[in-house]
Structure formats: structure tokens, C-alpha cells
Amino acid sequence: MAGRTVPTPRFARLHTIVDLTDFIDECAYPVVVKPVKQGGSRHITVLRGEDDLIEFTRRAWREDLMVEEFVEGRMYHIDAVPADGYRFVASSRYLRSCLGVFSGQNNGSLQLRPDNPFARRLEEFFDRVLEPFDTPGAGAYHLEVFHTPEDELVLCEIASRVGGDRIPALTRATYGVDLHAVSLRLMCGLPVDPLPAALPAEVHGSVSILPQGRPVRIPGRPPFPWVRHYEVNEQAGPDAVTLHSASYLCFVLVAGADTAEVERRLFEAEDCLMANLD
């Protein structure tokens, strides 16, 4: 098992603008420039041509940047809590690109059933990513993976923490597992409830309605029986703007028998909310 490779985008740390132009000469457009430590898709820039590069050079230079080649494909995330005698792994797909929020696309996530063959493939990829590392006896991980049109899995990034945004709420709804509580208790050597033996009857997904940058009236709960939770961001002002991929005016959590049904219901709930966003 040792020595298995993990496909990754080509990348480089940026110390000067010359490092960036050299990388573009080698790899070609498009490329992604981002901070090495950040979350929520903050301060990420996709350069697709010379005009984008010129615009980028007009900004104040940061000392914490890297560049990587742009990878086409859907993005999945794997959220796991592995420990001695305990193993929880859940796979999900982002509804849209996390970068889409900065062009006005609402963000969301939907779970794969654990018996889905692709979910098992993602879980194997997760194990392969962790294999070279000296990991602790218990921990929490959030892994993001590209699935390319050529059916290749490519590492985006992995964090040794619980996933953000609505991910913990989805996991609680489907599996009854609180990622924060379980990982903390395991790291402290405290007991946790055993994982359910049966497959879940339903899986869940969520979609967050972005701040509109203009005064709005947030609509009420969508009138569908499969809506499991609806929440309004009371801290978002009427003319709030999108600051990161987890920004939201309101979000809805829905249930379905499988990923395809959850996706259809997410789009239906999204259409309802957007149509009533005054």
C-alpha cells in the first residue's frame, strides 16, 4: 500500500511577480493565485489571460501567496473523524464551485450515500492522502478533491479540522454525528456513542442564499415537506455583501433518498427563495 501517488495540481510559492509570470510561462493559463493559509475562498483569484494578470499586478502585493494550475471538474469534500477503534467518513459534493459566490452563484453542498461506489472511491482517496503523514491517534479532517472530466481524482487541499459552513449540520442530520463533539471527545480520550450500524434512510443537502449587496426582505421558510431546517442570518444587514464562500442571508437544509433527489430539491428550494427575495 505504501508509495501510492496522489495527483495534485502543479504549484509554486510566490515571492515576487516574476515567480508568477515564470509559472504561467511553464503551465499556461488559467492559473489560481491564493493565500497559503486562508478559508472560505477568501482572496482567491483566477487568472485566465493577460488582462487578468495586468489587473492583478495593480493590487498590493501579499507575502503569503501561492499559485497553482487551474483544474477543471466538480469538487467533492470528504469529512472524517478517524481514531483508534472509531472511523467516520462522509463524502459530499459542492452544489457549485466555491469560487462561484463571487460572481453571484449561491453556494451549497449535498451528501453522497455511504453505499455509493463513488463515495467509497473518495474514501480510498482520503486514506491515500493521509498515508504519508504521521497522524495523531484521533483527529478531524476536511478534504477537498477535484473530479476531472477524465475521471481522475486530484487533490485540492486537506485541513486537520472539521469542515465549515453547513457541513456539521448535514452530518448531524444524516448520521446523528456531531463532528465537533465527537472529534474533541476522542482527542481527549473520552467515550463516544457507537456509529449507527444501518445505512441512513435519507441524505441531506443545503444551499445558502448569498447577500445581494442591495436592500432586501428575506423570504420565509420554503413550503416543502422535505425541508428539514431553514435559518436566517440575523447578523446580515439588509444590504450585506458576499465576503467569503460561507456568506449567507439565509440557508435551507433538505432531505432526499439519494444525491440526485437532494439536488433536485435544493434547486426547487433555491428557486422558491430567490423568487420571494424582495
C-alpha positions, 0 to 999 in steps of 0.5 A: 500500500505504501508509495501510492501517488496522489495527483495534485495540481502543479504549484509554486510559492510566490515571492515576487511577480516574476515567480508568477509570470515564470509559472504561467510561462511553464503551465499556461493559463488559467492559473489560481493565485491564493493565500497559503493559509486562508478559508472560505475562498477568501482572496482567491483569484483566477487568472485566465489571460493577460488582462487578468494578470495586468489587473492583478499586478495593480493590487498590493502585493501579499507575502503569503501567496501561492499559485497553482494550475487551474483544474477543471471538474466538480469538487467533492469534500470528504469529512472524517473523524478517524481514531483508534477503534472509531472511523467516520467518513462522509463524502459530499459534493459542492452544489457549485464551485466555491469560487462561484459566490463571487460572481453571484452563484449561491453556494451549497453542498449535498451528501453522497450515500455511504453505499455509493461506489463513488463515495467509497472511491473518495474514501480510498482517496482520503486514506491515500492522502493521509498515508504519508503523514504521521497522524495523531491517534484521533483527529478531524479532517476536511478534504477537498478533491477535484473530479476531472472530466477524465475521471481522475481524482486530484487533490485540492487541499486537506485541513486537520479540522472539521469542515465549515459552513453547513457541513456539521449540520448535514452530518448531524442530520444524516448520521446523528454525528456531531463532528465537533463533539465527537472529534474533541471527545476522542482527542481527549480520550473520552467515550463516544456513542457507537456509529449507527450500524444501518445505512441512513434512510435519507441524505441531506443537502443545503444551499445558502442564499448569498447577500445581494449587496442591495436592500432586501426582505428575506423570504420565509421558510420554503413550503416543502415537506422535505425541508428539514431546517431553514435559518436566517442570518440575523447578523446580515444587514439588509444590504450585506455583501458576499465576503467569503464562500460561507456568506449567507442571508439565509440557508435551507437544509433538505432531505432526499433518498439519494444525491440526485433527489437532494439536488433536485430539491435544493434547486426547487428550494433555491428557486422558491427563495430567490423568487420571494427575495424582495 
